[in-house]
Amino acid sequence: MRYMRLIFSFFILSFTLCCNETKPVSQKALADTYSITKTQTIKKNIDSSQVLHLKFAEIEVIFDSLKLWDYEKDDVGQLQNINGDSITVFIDLGDDLQQQTFSLKYSKIINDIKIEQSYMTSMSIQGEGPHLDLIDWKHYQSDWKTINKISNDNNYKCLSYSESEQTLFPEVTLEDVKNEIIETENHKEWLSYLDNKYPFGTVMISHYFIKISGIDKKTGKKILKTIIFEMAMGC
């Protein structure tokens, strides 16, 4: 049985996610999406007086105000010493990657720096507080788009997406959704929360991806770093 996350939201924070009707799109391959399960994962937050500072071997990424899930000062060091080329972080409730600003630090031996952003949607079955997130099922994966500088000091702003973009999802039937709920959760209570029109559940962005690439001009080696941002789903 595949892993399914069941989240009970005991406190409703005042943030909004798009929950309106969507139009189906064809299923897109996720060949360009990095494996979420194989990355270093950070679930801890940092002090509100600090910025989110991710330090890879060759590149540092510093976000101005993005907060992560679950406050723990002791784990901040893991963000400063990332093993490998990718990391998954969990964005705090009520926060979002869109329009976030960040800066980049890297060695002068790195040329041709390019930063790209993508997102992935998932379906969530919304109850009255609790919600069942089908994060191991079907997804819509957006194309990669370039993030451009907003100043000459290596400052950047994350891309934003329209309401219609945030609710794109592969074409599915009501039976498809019912079967997935029963197969993975084995709890028919969730069927009562389904809508009678497509997409039958709530579709929203569950993950953002930022990839940073460059070339080491001394060795000619390509450098590629990936940050995966997992969202707290809810409506």
N, C-alpha and C positions, 0 to 999 in steps of 0.2 A: 504494500500500500504506500503510495507516495505521500510525502510529508505535506501536511496542510496546517496552516496557522489559523487558530481560532482566538480572536482577540475580544475580550470583554472590556468595553470602554465605560468605566465607572464614573469618569468625569468627562463631560463634554466641553472641549475647548472651543473657543469661538474662532473657527476658521472654516472657510468654504471651499468645497471642491465641486467641480462641475458634475451634475447628476441628471442632466436632461437627456432627451432622446437622441440616439446616435444612428448613423447610417452604417451598414455593414461594409467592410472592405475585404478584399481577398487576403487570405493568410499569407504573411510575408515570412521568408526564411530568416532565421536569427544567426546566420553563419558569421556575421560581423560583430556579434554580441559576445563579450568576454564572459567566461564561465564565472558565475557569481559564487558558486560553491568552492572554488579553488583559490580564491583571493584571501589575503589577510583581511580579517574582519574586526572592525572596531564598533562597539555598541555604547561606548562611554562618552559622556559630555565633558566639556572643559569649562573652567570658571567663566562666568559671563563677562568678566573684565578682560579676558583674553580673546584673541582671534583664533580661528581654526587654521592651524599650520600643519600641512602635510609635507613631510620631508622624505623624498626618495633619494637614492644614491647620487643622482646627477641633477635633479630638479626639485625645487621647493615651490609649493603652491600655498598661498596665504589668502584665506577668505576674510572679508571684513567683519561679517556679523552672523555667519551661518552656525547654528547650534546643532549639536548631535544629541542623540537619545541617551538618557540615564546618566546622571552626574556622578563622576568618579575622578577625583584629581589624580589618583595614583596611576591611572592608565594613560595620562597625557603623553608620557614618554614613547608609547607605541606609535603615536602619530609622528613623532620626530625621528623615528628610525624604522622606516617601512622596509620590510624584507621582500624582495622581488619587485615586480613591475606593476602590480595592481593592488588596490585596496578597496574594500567595501565599507562604507560608513552609513549609519542609520540616522536620518534627519529627524530632529525633534518635532514633536507634535506642534502644529501651527506654523512651522517654518517651511520654506520652499526654496528650491534652487533658482527658480526663474528670477531674472533681474539682479541676482547677487553679483557683487563685484569682487574681483580677486586680483592678486598680483603674482608674478612669476619671477623666480630667481634661478639662474642657471649659469654654468661655467661658460667662459668666453670661447671655449673650444667647440661649443655646440652651435651649429648653424641650422638654417632652414626650419626654425621652430614653427609648428602648426598646431593649433588647438581646435578641436571639433567637439560638438555636442550632439547627443541623441537622447531619445527617451523611449520608454516602453510602457504600454498600458496593460492593466490586468482587470479582471472582473471581481467585484466584491458583492456578496449578498448581505444587504443591510437589514438588520433587525432593529428592535427598539433599544438601541444601545450596543448590544453585541453585534459583531459582523463577521462573516466568514469570507476570508480572502482566498481566492483561487489563484494563488501566485505560482503554482506549479502546473498550470493548465495552459490554455491558449493565450497569446499576447499579440499586440500590434507593436512592431518595432519601426521607429521612424528612420529616415535617412540621416546620415551624418551631415551636419552643417557647420561651417567654419565660424569660430568666435574671433572677432577682430579686436584689435587694440582700441581702447578709448582714450589713451594718452601715449606719450612717448616714453613713459616710465614702466613699460611692461604691465600696464593695468588693463583689465578686461572686464566685460559684463556678460553674464550668462544669458543665453537666448530665452525668449518667452514664447508661449504657444497659445493659439486661440482656443476658445471653448470647443469648437468642432475638432480641432487637432487633438485635444486632450481626451476625447471620447471615441477615437477611432478604434475599431476592434474587428477581428476576423468574423466572417459570416458564420453564425451558428444557429441551431434550432433550439426551441424550448426543450425538446427531448435531450439534446446534447448537454444542456446545462443541468437538467435533472439527473442525468446519468452520472455526470461528474460529481455532483454533490453526494449522491448515494454511494458511489464507488469510493470516494476518498474520505468522506465524513461519516457515512452510514448512519445518518441522523435525518429522518424525513421531516423533522420540524422545520428545517430551513426551506423546504419546498414552498411553504406557505408565504414566504417573503418574496417570491419571484413575481415579476411583472408579467403581464400578458402580451407585451409587445417588445420587439427587439430593442435592446440586447438582453432583456429579461432580468438582468441584474444591473448593478451600477458599475460603469466603466470609468476608470481614472488612471492617472499616471502613477505607477508603482515604483519605477526606477528611472533615474537619469544616469547618463554616462558622459564622462569627459575623457577624451584621450589627447595626450600631448606627445607629439612626435618631433624628432630632430635628427641631425646627423653629426656624429663626432668627426670633426674635420681632420683629426690626427689619424684615426684608424679607418674612417669611412663607414663605421658601424652605425646602423640605424638604432635610435633610441625611441622606445615607445612606453609610455606610462599611462595607466588607466585608473580613473577614479569612478567607482560605482556608488551611487547615492540611492539608498532604499528609503522609500517614503512610508510614513505611518498612514495607512489607508483608513478612510472613514468618511462619513458624509454628515 
